[in-house]
Amino acid sequence: MNLLNFIEQYPDEQACIERFKSQRDHNGVVCPKCGSREHFWLKNKLCYECKHCHSRQSLRSDTVMEHSKLPFRYRFIAMHLLTCTKKSFSASELQRQLGHKRFQPIWEMLHKLRNVMGKRDSKYQLSGQVELDNAFITTLVPDGQKDEKRKRGAGSQNKSKVMVMTESTMVENPKPNRPPRRVNHIKMQVVPDLKADTATRIVNEQVDYQSDIQSDDSTTYKKLNEFVQSHQAQVIKTEELSKVLPWVHICISNVKRLLLDMHHQLRNEYLQYYLDEFCYKFNRRYFGKKMFDRIVLVATSYQTDFKSRIYNRTLCG
């Protein structure tokens, strides 16, 4: 959906409310007390009343907008801006465009949308041929480690560890200077360490057990044979990475460039939300104009568990 179409379809708050309600009705509204699916709609209060027990629930209940007082149109504008481009959209720029006085609510709104994007993708597992490797993304040094001597390499305090998995299939006649595989879906997961048990747990959750995994010969992946159909581990020279694990390193370079261009001073505890947005949009890169409709569906279907205690604009990312 382009900008002109968005303005035409959602010119005011009422249009956004009607679209949100239409999607909720399509999903099915369930009474949290008695489980009934029959409700009255109280337009003046923007809530549903159960026909059986007469308990009420807001239009925002059980959605990404629960416990939020921001206008519906704010959320729709944010969803449009997040899905209309391959890149992201910063909270400070969205605040400026909306003319909102406070930065924190806008920043939280974007992170809540990214959170439900991740929840949606977590329902699916990767299968078939899976490439696997680690990425190290620069983030702010945690508050409790600022006085410590800065480490180098993978143990550095300002490097967050991320497991990157890509589902791909071989191409019979690849084009010149193109990867020999075609990528399907991807997943990125922030991990606390590179221990074998951590990698095993993530793979067990995110990858189908009938998959074939290809990775380097790191001790991090030494137990994967027990949880997948096959695991091919090999020593890979740096200059060979683009040939052996092509798509996993294309995705790593793309997400690093995105974060560097759009977001600054990221904290490790919020990095996963940015990765969720990147993966969600990458996995639906062929949806085109339907991307906006899909994010509206996600926004009405999932509650967010995002919480923040940060109120300093310079530290929000």
C-alpha contacts under 8 A as a table, 3 or more apart, distances in Angstrom:
res1	aa1	res2	aa2	distance
1	M	5	N	6.17
1	M	6	F	6.47
1	M	80	H	7.86
1	M	84	C	6.73
1	M	288	G	7.65
1	M	289	K	4.63
1	M	290	K	7.48
1	M	291	M	7.98
1	M	292	F	6.93
2	N	5	N	5.48
2	N	6	F	6.29
2	N	84	C	6.93
2	N	289	K	7.92
3	L	6	F	5.07
3	L	7	I	6.26
4	L	7	I	5.25
4	L	8	E	6.21
5	N	8	E	5.06
5	N	9	Q	6.14
6	F	9	Q	5.26
6	F	10	Y	5.88
6	F	11	P	7.88
6	F	80	H	7.71
7	I	10	Y	5.30
7	I	11	P	5.21
8	E	11	P	5.81
9	Q	15	A	7.42
10	Y	13	E	7.57
10	Y	15	A	5.28
10	Y	16	C	5.84
10	Y	73	R	7.88
11	P	15	A	6.68
12	D	15	A	5.61
12	D	16	C	6.78
12	D	73	R	6.97
13	E	16	C	5.25
13	E	17	I	6.28
13	E	71	P	7.18
13	E	72	F	6.27
13	E	73	R	5.34
14	Q	17	I	5.03
14	Q	18	E	6.20
15	A	18	E	5.20
15	A	19	R	6.27
16	C	19	R	5.14
16	C	20	F	6.09
16	C	72	F	6.04
16	C	73	R	5.80
16	C	76	F	6.95
17	I	20	F	5.10
17	I	21	K	6.06
17	I	72	F	6.34
17	I	73	R	8.00
18	E	21	K	5.11
18	E	22	S	6.00
19	R	22	S	5.04
19	R	23	Q	6.31
20	F	23	Q	5.29
20	F	24	R	6.29
20	F	296	V	7.45
20	F	300	T	7.24
21	K	24	R	4.99
21	K	25	D	6.06
21	K	59	L	6.95
22	S	25	D	5.16
22	S	26	H	6.20
23	Q	26	H	4.99
23	Q	27	N	6.20
23	Q	296	V	7.54
23	Q	297	L	6.56
23	Q	300	T	6.90
24	R	27	N	5.04
24	R	28	G	6.13
24	R	29	V	6.58
24	R	300	T	5.96
24	R	301	S	7.69
25	D	28	G	5.05
25	D	29	V	6.18
27	N	300	T	7.98
27	N	301	S	7.29
28	G	37	R	6.97
29	V	37	R	5.79
29	V	38	E	7.84
29	V	39	H	7.82
30	V	35	G	5.55
30	V	36	S	5.71
30	V	37	R	4.82
30	V	38	E	7.80
31	C	34	C	5.77
31	C	35	G	4.67
31	C	36	S	5.21
31	C	37	R	6.38
31	C	50	C	6.34
31	C	55	S	7.59
31	C	57	Q	7.79
32	P	35	G	5.81
33	K	53	C	7.84
33	K	55	S	7.43
34	C	52	H	7.88
34	C	53	C	6.92
36	S	39	H	7.93
36	S	50	C	7.04
36	S	51	K	7.95
36	S	52	H	7.13
37	R	50	C	7.76
38	E	50	C	6.14
38	E	51	K	5.77
38	E	52	H	7.69
39	H	48	Y	5.94
39	H	49	E	5.27
39	H	50	C	4.40
39	H	51	K	5.13
40	F	48	Y	5.67
40	F	49	E	5.02
40	F	50	C	6.33
40	F	51	K	6.44
41	W	46	L	7.56
41	W	47	C	6.26
41	W	48	Y	4.83
41	W	49	E	6.44
42	L	45	K	5.57
42	L	46	L	5.85
42	L	47	C	5.46
42	L	48	Y	6.03
42	L	49	E	7.14
43	K	46	L	4.98
43	K	47	C	6.90
46	L	58	S	6.22
46	L	59	L	5.80
47	C	56	R	6.53
47	C	57	Q	5.49
47	C	58	S	4.14
47	C	59	L	5.06
48	Y	56	R	5.46
48	Y	57	Q	5.38
48	Y	58	S	6.30
48	Y	59	L	6.93
49	E	54	H	5.41
49	E	55	S	5.62
49	E	56	R	4.40
49	E	57	Q	6.71
50	C	53	C	5.76
50	C	54	H	4.49
50	C	55	S	5.48
50	C	56	R	6.37
51	K	54	H	5.61
57	Q	61	S	6.20
58	S	61	S	5.13
60	R	63	T	5.69
60	R	64	V	7.49
60	R	65	M	5.19
60	R	66	E	4.86
60	R	67	H	7.72
61	S	65	M	7.22
61	S	66	E	4.99
61	S	67	H	7.93
62	D	65	M	7.96
62	D	66	E	6.27
62	D	300	T	7.49
62	D	301	S	7.29
62	D	302	Y	6.60
62	D	303	Q	5.30
63	T	66	E	5.59
63	T	299	A	5.98
63	T	300	T	4.77
63	T	301	S	5.87
63	T	302	Y	5.22
63	T	303	Q	4.64
63	T	304	T	7.38
64	V	112	K	6.59
64	V	113	L	6.90
64	V	116	V	7.20
64	V	299	A	5.22
64	V	300	T	6.52
64	V	301	S	7.85
64	V	302	Y	6.04
64	V	303	Q	4.85
64	V	304	T	5.40
65	M	68	S	5.41
65	M	299	A	7.68
65	M	303	Q	7.83
66	E	303	Q	7.25
70	L	74	Y	6.68
70	L	75	R	7.72
70	L	105	P	7.91
71	P	74	Y	5.39
71	P	75	R	7.04
72	F	75	R	5.30
72	F	76	F	6.39
73	R	76	F	4.91
73	R	77	I	6.02
74	Y	77	I	5.24
74	Y	78	A	6.21
74	Y	98	L	7.53
75	R	78	A	5.05
75	R	79	M	6.14
75	R	109	M	7.38
76	F	79	M	5.05
76	F	80	H	6.14
77	I	80	H	5.09
77	I	81	L	6.18
78	A	81	L	5.19
78	A	82	L	6.10
78	A	94	L	7.57
78	A	110	L	7.05
79	M	82	L	5.20
79	M	83	T	6.21
79	M	113	L	7.70
79	M	292	F	6.84
79	M	295	I	6.85
79	M	296	V	7.61
80	H	83	T	5.34
80	H	84	C	5.81
80	H	292	F	6.20
81	L	84	C	5.46
81	L	85	T	7.11
81	L	88	S	7.93
81	L	89	F	6.75
82	L	85	T	6.68
82	L	87	K	7.76
82	L	88	S	5.84
82	L	89	F	6.17
83	T	86	K	7.35
83	T	281	K	7.25
83	T	291	M	6.23
83	T	292	F	6.10
83	T	295	I	7.99
84	C	291	M	7.90
84	C	292	F	7.69
85	T	88	S	7.15
86	K	281	K	7.25
87	K	258	L	6.61
88	S	258	L	7.39
88	S	262	M	6.65
89	F	93	E	7.23
89	F	94	L	7.18
89	F	262	M	6.79
90	S	93	E	5.41
90	S	94	L	6.33
90	S	262	M	6.17
90	S	263	H	6.46
91	A	94	L	5.04
91	A	95	Q	6.03
91	A	103	F	7.39
91	A	106	I	6.10
91	A	107	W	5.05
91	A	110	L	6.99
92	S	95	Q	5.08
92	S	96	R	6.28
92	S	103	F	6.74
92	S	107	W	7.68
93	E	96	R	5.03
93	E	97	Q	6.21
94	L	97	Q	5.03
94	L	98	L	6.08
94	L	106	I	7.36
95	Q	98	L	5.21
95	Q	99	G	5.89
95	Q	100	H	5.48
95	Q	101	K	7.65
95	Q	102	R	7.66
95	Q	103	F	6.30
95	Q	106	I	6.22
96	R	99	G	5.10
96	R	100	H	6.87
100	H	103	F	7.46
102	R	105	P	6.57
102	R	106	I	7.47
103	F	106	I	5.57
103	F	107	W	6.23
103	F	313	R	6.93
104	Q	107	W	5.13
104	Q	108	E	6.12
104	Q	311	Y	6.37
104	Q	313	R	7.35
105	P	108	E	5.11
105	P	109	M	6.05
106	I	109	M	5.02
106	I	110	L	6.39
107	W	110	L	5.38
107	W	111	H	6.39
107	W	316	C	7.64
108	E	111	H	5.07
108	E	112	K	6.07
108	E	306	F	8.00
108	E	308	S	7.61
109	M	112	K	5.18
109	M	113	L	6.42
110	L	113	L	5.19
110	L	114	R	6.30
111	H	114	R	4.92
111	H	115	N	5.98
111	H	273	Y	6.29
111	H	274	Y	7.95
111	H	306	F	7.20
112	K	115	N	4.89
112	K	116	V	6.45
112	K	304	T	5.85
112	K	305	D	7.77
112	K	306	F	5.88
113	L	116	V	5.39
113	L	117	M	6.34
113	L	299	A	7.06
113	L	304	T	7.93
114	R	117	M	5.00
114	R	118	G	6.41
114	R	273	Y	5.33
114	R	274	Y	6.77
114	R	276	D	6.07
114	R	277	E	5.24
115	N	118	G	5.22
115	N	119	K	6.37
115	N	273	Y	5.72
115	N	276	D	6.99
115	N	304	T	6.29
115	N	305	D	7.60
115	N	306	F	6.74
116	V	119	K	4.76
116	V	120	R	6.13
116	V	298	V	6.68
116	V	299	A	6.85
116	V	302	Y	6.11
116	V	303	Q	7.10
116	V	304	T	6.05
117	M	120	R	5.24
117	M	121	D	6.45
117	M	276	D	6.18
117	M	277	E	6.24
117	M	280	Y	6.02
117	M	295	I	7.72
117	M	298	V	7.06
118	G	121	D	5.16
118	G	122	S	6.09
118	G	273	Y	7.33
118	G	276	D	4.74
118	G	277	E	7.05
118	G	280	Y	6.95
119	K	122	S	5.13
119	K	123	K	7.03
119	K	302	Y	7.59
120	R	123	K	5.81
120	R	124	Y	8.00
120	R	298	V	6.94
121	D	124	Y	5.79
121	D	280	Y	6.59
122	S	125	Q	7.38
122	S	206	Q	7.54
124	Y	206	Q	7.49
125	Q	205	E	7.61
125	Q	206	Q	4.96
125	Q	207	V	5.00
125	Q	208	D	5.80
126	L	130	V	7.26
126	L	166	T	7.65
126	L	167	E	5.94
126	L	185	H	7.05
126	L	186	I	7.52
126	L	206	Q	6.32
126	L	207	V	4.68
126	L	208	D	5.92
126	L	211	S	7.81
127	S	130	V	6.80
127	S	167	E	6.48
127	S	207	V	6.08
127	S	208	D	5.22
127	S	209	Y	7.93
127	S	210	Q	7.01
127	S	211	S	5.02
127	S	212	D	7.82
128	G	167	E	6.78
128	G	168	S	7.38
128	G	169	T	7.68
128	G	210	Q	7.15
128	G	211	S	4.58
128	G	212	D	5.93
129	Q	167	E	5.79
129	Q	168	S	5.57
129	Q	169	T	6.32
129	Q	211	S	6.06
129	Q	212	D	4.98
129	Q	213	I	6.09
129	Q	214	Q	7.59
130	V	165	M	6.49
130	V	166	T	5.46
130	V	167	E	4.58
130	V	168	S	6.21
130	V	211	S	6.87
130	V	212	D	6.04
130	V	213	I	4.76
130	V	214	Q	6.22
131	E	165	M	5.60
131	E	166	T	5.19
131	E	167	E	6.56
131	E	168	S	7.53
131	E	213	I	5.88
131	E	214	Q	5.01
131	E	215	S	6.13
131	E	245	L	6.15
131	E	247	W	7.55
131	E	248	V	6.20
132	L	163	M	7.33
132	L	164	V	5.84
132	L	165	M	4.70
132	L	166	T	6.75
132	L	213	I	6.87
132	L	214	Q	6.17
132	L	215	S	5.11
132	L	245	L	7.80
132	L	248	V	6.75
133	D	163	M	6.09
133	D	164	V	5.54
133	D	165	M	6.83
133	D	215	S	6.13
133	D	216	D	7.23
133	D	248	V	6.90
134	N	161	K	6.88
134	N	162	V	5.60
134	N	163	M	4.67
134	N	164	V	5.85
135	A	161	K	5.99
135	A	162	V	5.05
135	A	163	M	6.38
135	A	164	V	6.89
135	A	252	I	6.60
136	F	154	A	7.23
136	F	159	K	5.53
136	F	160	S	5.45
136	F	161	K	4.97
136	F	162	V	6.25
137	I	159	K	5.35
137	I	160	S	5.16
137	I	161	K	6.72
137	I	162	V	7.47
137	I	256	K	6.94
138	T	158	N	5.58
138	T	159	K	4.69
138	T	160	S	6.27
138	T	266	L	7.89
139	T	158	N	5.13
139	T	159	K	5.89
139	T	160	S	6.39
139	T	265	Q	6.45
139	T	266	L	5.03
139	T	267	R	5.40
139	T	268	N	5.85
140	L	158	N	5.49
140	L	265	Q	5.92
140	L	266	L	5.86
140	L	267	R	5.22
140	L	268	N	6.98
141	V	145	Q	6.49
141	V	146	K	6.04
141	V	157	Q	5.51
141	V	158	N	4.75
141	V	267	R	7.73
142	P	145	Q	5.44
142	P	146	K	6.47
142	P	157	Q	7.33
142	P	158	N	7.81
142	P	267	R	7.63
142	P	268	N	7.81
143	D	146	K	5.64
144	G	147	D	7.51
145	Q	148	E	5.29
145	Q	157	Q	7.20
150	R	156	S	6.49
150	R	157	Q	6.63
151	K	155	G	6.15
151	K	156	S	4.52
151	K	157	Q	6.57
152	R	155	G	6.26
152	R	156	S	5.00
153	G	156	S	5.67
154	A	159	K	7.01
154	A	161	K	7.89
155	G	159	K	7.35
156	S	159	K	5.47
157	Q	160	S	7.84
160	S	190	V	7.23
160	S	191	V	7.88
160	S	268	N	6.27
161	K	190	V	5.86
161	K	191	V	5.63
161	K	192	P	6.80
161	K	193	D	6.87
161	K	194	L	7.69
162	V	188	M	6.48
162	V	189	Q	5.40
162	V	190	V	4.31
162	V	191	V	5.69
163	M	188	M	5.63
163	M	189	Q	5.16
163	M	190	V	6.34
163	M	191	V	6.85
163	M	199	A	7.86
164	V	186	I	7.51
164	V	187	K	5.98
164	V	188	M	4.60
164	V	189	Q	6.66
164	V	248	V	6.49
164	V	252	I	7.50
165	M	186	I	5.62
165	M	187	K	5.21
165	M	188	M	6.37
165	M	248	V	6.47
166	T	183	V	6.84
166	T	184	N	7.35
166	T	185	H	5.99
166	T	186	I	4.33
166	T	187	K	6.51
166	T	247	W	6.68
166	T	248	V	5.73
167	E	183	V	5.92
167	E	184	N	5.40
167	E	185	H	5.25
167	E	186	I	6.04
168	S	181	R	5.96
168	S	182	R	5.35
168	S	183	V	4.20
168	S	184	N	5.43
168	S	185	H	7.47
168	S	247	W	7.84
169	T	181	R	5.25
169	T	182	R	5.26
169	T	183	V	6.54
169	T	184	N	7.66
170	M	180	P	6.08
170	M	181	R	4.28
170	M	182	R	6.21
171	V	174	P	5.58
171	V	180	P	5.67
171	V	181	R	5.25
171	V	182	R	6.31
174	P	178	R	6.37
174	P	179	P	7.01
174	P	180	P	5.61
174	P	181	R	7.79
175	K	178	R	5.43
179	P	182	R	7.26
179	P	242	S	7.85
179	P	243	K	7.10
179	P	246	P	5.98
179	P	247	W	7.37
180	P	243	K	7.73
180	P	246	P	7.87
181	R	246	P	7.65
181	R	247	W	7.66
183	V	247	W	6.57
184	N	283	N	7.11
185	H	282	F	7.48
185	H	283	N	5.14
186	I	279	C	6.18
186	I	282	F	7.59
186	I	283	N	6.64
187	K	206	Q	7.82
187	K	279	C	6.13
188	M	275	L	6.34
188	M	276	D	7.38
188	M	279	C	7.13
189	Q	202	I	7.88
189	Q	272	Q	6.83
189	Q	275	L	7.73
190	V	271	L	7.53
190	V	272	Q	6.06
191	V	194	L	7.34
191	V	198	T	7.41
193	D	198	T	7.08
194	L	198	T	6.65
194	L	199	A	6.90
194	L	220	T	5.78
195	K	198	T	5.38
195	K	199	A	6.58
195	K	219	T	7.89
195	K	220	T	5.36
196	A	199	A	5.25
196	A	200	T	6.07
196	A	219	T	6.66
196	A	220	T	4.25
196	A	221	Y	5.77
196	A	222	K	6.53
196	A	223	K	6.54
197	D	200	T	5.04
197	D	201	R	6.15
197	D	220	T	7.90
197	D	223	K	7.78
198	T	201	R	5.25
198	T	202	I	6.38
199	A	202	I	5.23
199	A	203	V	6.15
199	A	220	T	6.37
199	A	221	Y	6.47
200	T	203	V	5.24
200	T	204	N	6.01
200	T	221	Y	7.22
200	T	223	K	6.54
200	T	224	L	5.93
200	T	227	F	7.70
201	R	204	N	5.12
201	R	205	E	6.33
202	I	205	E	5.22
202	I	206	Q	6.02
203	V	206	Q	5.16
203	V	207	V	5.23
203	V	224	L	7.71
203	V	227	F	7.91
204	N	207	V	5.91
204	N	208	D	7.41
204	N	209	Y	7.35
204	N	227	F	6.44
207	V	211	S	7.00
208	D	211	S	5.61
208	D	228	V	7.19
209	Y	227	F	5.83
209	Y	228	V	4.30
209	Y	229	Q	6.09
210	Q	228	V	5.63
210	Q	229	Q	4.83
210	Q	230	S	7.99
211	S	228	V	5.74
211	S	229	Q	5.60
211	S	230	S	6.97
212	D	228	V	6.67
212	D	229	Q	5.83
212	D	230	S	4.86
212	D	231	H	5.86
212	D	232	Q	7.66
213	I	228	V	7.51
213	I	230	S	6.32
213	I	231	H	4.75
213	I	232	Q	6.16
214	Q	231	H	5.94
214	Q	232	Q	4.82
214	Q	233	A	6.00
214	Q	245	L	7.73
215	S	221	Y	7.83
215	S	231	H	7.75
215	S	232	Q	6.45
215	S	233	A	5.06
215	S	234	Q	6.79
215	S	245	L	7.45
216	D	233	A	5.07
216	D	234	Q	4.94
216	D	235	V	5.55
216	D	236	I	6.03
217	D	221	Y	7.44
217	D	233	A	4.87
217	D	234	Q	4.74
217	D	235	V	5.12
217	D	236	I	7.66
218	S	221	Y	5.90
218	S	222	K	7.13
218	S	233	A	7.88
219	T	222	K	5.11
220	T	223	K	7.90
221	Y	224	L	5.62
222	K	225	N	7.44
223	K	226	E	6.06
223	K	227	F	7.84
224	L	227	F	5.50
224	L	228	V	6.47
224	L	231	H	6.58
225	N	228	V	5.65
225	N	229	Q	7.03
225	N	230	S	5.93
225	N	231	H	5.49
228	V	231	H	6.99
236	I	240	E	6.25
236	I	241	L	6.42
236	I	244	V	7.61
237	K	240	E	5.24
237	K	241	L	6.59
238	T	241	L	5.50
239	E	242	S	7.16
240	E	243	K	5.40
240	E	244	V	6.21
241	L	244	V	5.26
241	L	245	L	5.45
241	L	246	P	6.60
241	L	249	H	7.56
242	S	245	L	5.66
242	S	246	P	4.34
242	S	247	W	7.74
242	S	249	H	6.82
243	K	246	P	5.32
245	L	248	V	5.90
245	L	249	H	6.65
246	P	249	H	5.74
246	P	250	I	6.37
247	W	250	I	4.92
247	W	251	C	6.11
248	V	251	C	5.28
248	V	252	I	6.25
249	H	252	I	4.86
249	H	253	S	6.12
250	I	253	S	5.30
250	I	254	N	6.14
251	C	254	N	5.04
251	C	255	V	6.13
252	I	255	V	5.40
252	I	256	K	6.21
253	S	256	K	5.20
253	S	257	R	6.18
254	N	257	R	5.20
254	N	258	L	6.16
255	V	258	L	4.96
255	V	259	L	6.16
255	V	275	L	7.61
255	V	278	F	7.01
256	K	259	L	5.27
256	K	260	L	6.10
257	R	260	L	5.09
257	R	261	D	6.06
258	L	261	D	5.24
258	L	262	M	6.03
258	L	263	H	7.85
259	L	262	M	5.38
259	L	263	H	5.17
259	L	264	H	7.32
259	L	274	Y	7.97
260	L	263	H	6.00
260	L	264	H	6.70
263	H	266	L	7.03
263	H	317	G	5.76
264	H	317	G	5.25
265	Q	314	T	7.48
265	Q	315	L	6.29
265	Q	316	C	7.34
265	Q	317	G	5.09
266	L	270	Y	7.10
266	L	271	L	6.65
266	L	315	L	7.28
266	L	316	C	6.89
266	L	317	G	4.43
267	R	270	Y	5.58
267	R	271	L	6.31
267	R	315	L	7.50
267	R	316	C	7.44
267	R	317	G	6.79
268	N	271	L	5.15
268	N	272	Q	7.80
269	E	272	Q	7.18
270	Y	273	Y	5.75
270	Y	274	Y	7.31
271	L	274	Y	5.46
271	L	275	L	6.46
272	Q	275	L	4.99
272	Q	276	D	6.05
273	Y	276	D	5.00
273	Y	277	E	6.42
274	Y	277	E	5.22
274	Y	278	F	6.36
275	L	278	F	5.05
275	L	279	C	6.14
276	D	279	C	5.25
276	D	280	Y	5.96
277	E	280	Y	5.16
277	E	281	K	6.21
278	F	281	K	5.48
278	F	282	F	6.07
279	C	282	F	4.99
279	C	283	N	5.95
280	Y	283	N	5.33
280	Y	284	R	6.46
281	K	284	R	5.16
281	K	285	R	5.83
282	F	285	R	5.04
284	R	287	F	5.43
284	R	291	M	7.24
285	R	288	G	6.95
287	F	290	K	5.34
287	F	291	M	5.44
288	G	291	M	5.81
289	K	292	F	6.59
289	K	293	D	7.91
290	K	293	D	5.24
290	K	294	R	6.30
291	M	294	R	5.16
291	M	295	I	6.41
292	F	295	I	5.24
292	F	296	V	6.34
293	D	296	V	5.14
293	D	297	L	6.34
294	R	297	L	5.04
294	R	298	V	6.30
295	I	298	V	4.91
295	I	299	A	6.01
296	V	299	A	5.01
296	V	300	T	6.33
297	L	300	T	5.39
297	L	301	S	6.16
298	V	301	S	5.07
298	V	302	Y	6.11
299	A	302	Y	6.00
299	A	303	Q	7.85
310	I	315	L	7.40
310	I	316	C	6.77
311	Y	316	C	7.64
312	N	315	L	5.59
312	N	316	C	6.63
313	R	316	C	5.50
314	T	317	G	7.19
